């Protein structure tokens, strides 16, 4: 359709003095990338390190196909949101607020986004707890914490040695003693008073993160996110490859075939796990989750894609610039998808190959320590240290980037609710204020809930329910608010419809799981 009735350029939109032609060379395009890696910094964290490995631990290799689909299928919706932002200069939440439907001060999608964002703070509390657990393991602050660590380390070593002997030498005389020791340590730890170290570290981190977010700018956030993501992703991929050198831990071809067979895991009530609930919670977060789908265009705005395109004036020059900058963001989105898909697959395979085989499920106060067991078969005792460094990098990256991105969205939403003036200057002020408070809100929730994995799973389910709403909004933007000179082809339309169908299935299943089962 034509431009009549379409959203008008906001008064605080792109200025002519910031207009730049899009890059023509490959090197020039690579220099302009960045929003996707910031999103990857947010993605390769709680979704991958915790939920993806938890799904692998509970379901084995059965849900590998769901992990792959969860990473790849959302990119078309991500790009459609960013295309709309560059075309009209509207922030994503303003665009969502214009989607037809029931309204109560804001429209229905924004209302559910508000509910989901409250749960995102719970997720951030779970992530902050994960970082606190990581530091408490590596550097305990109390004598109680140090003693607890020693018992846990002994239990993990014995479990891994037991699994290795059972696979290589099932008649080994050491097996009964190891089994008894595992039982004894498990009972001791169950009765052990929970150390305060993770909560002390979480408080220290909340204060430091608040300060860093207050003084931070786009460039700082991009550098930190990129460096932290790259560090642990490489280590994890190397670990998966190295597992193939150990027959008792190697991933077999039939297991990969099983994982890609589009079948659900068998039900095992005795295990007490919920692989499908975890999997659909993971689907909402892995790859680019519902929160990041909305967050990504904000980073595109901050990177300058809309400003460089310039005010919408209907000229051929504007259309050419818009096409060029949309092409840049497409490359940015697809390249970041490659990064986080490889990372996600590596974490899932580690969870299935190690944790599932030795019967460990990352949960509760021992979530991080359980996850560290994935690296011990390859690196031995040093794998524990490698994991702690990597876990801190990945989880803190998620905490930092998600806090920065969500602060921008909450500041924007405050204007839509009429709580602030809604101007660009007002959003900048409130973004800084919210960034300062956000880590402390997460800290309070972690201290009171004390179940980091459950906090993250709950938010993942809420994001899974949000996905079909965003898929429908993307179709609305495409068919009712699309510039005729910037419309994509039929293949792109097919990808949007496929994504919406997948989102709908996951959303309905999540609603069924929460409200019926």
PyMOL commands that set and color helices and strands:
alter all, ss='L'
color gray80, all
select helices_A, chain A and resi 16-18+26-31+35-43+46-59+64-72+75-88+92-97+108-138+143-168+174-190+197-215+218-243+253-259+269-271+275-285+290-303+305-309+316-358+364-379+382-416+424-449+452-480+490-515
alter helices_A, ss='H'
color red, helices_A
deselect
rebuild
show_as cartoon
